[in-house]
């Protein structure tokens, strides 16, 4: 299971009453590496003038890599994190996460980052089994 869901949140879900704030709190507690990485990149983006902030450092463990992959491969988790932080996320390979300002989506830099060309150019043998 990717999230540690409290009995209260489960009961809310059964009543179709999940508050996004409660869901994000669960994500933060269950996937702390992924949450903290995105939070840090968001701070970096807001502190500067760059069009995006991204991570080039591999996770310190396979457990942390798993958290990152679970967070970014789930539409619900990814969407909640984007709304919570007010950013658009982009992802390639096993750990290269980028945060963009929402208005940058579809722009030249975002399109270049998420292009087929960029994905191909960012391949290396160590990413084959991540």
Secondary structure, DSSP 8 states (H G I E B T S, - for coil): --S---HHHHHHHHTT---HHHHHHHHHHH-HHHHHHHHHHHHHHHHS--SEEE--S--SSHHHHHHHHHHHH-HHHHHHHHHHHTEEEEEETTTEEEEEEGGGTTSHHHHHHTSHHHHHHT--GGGTT-
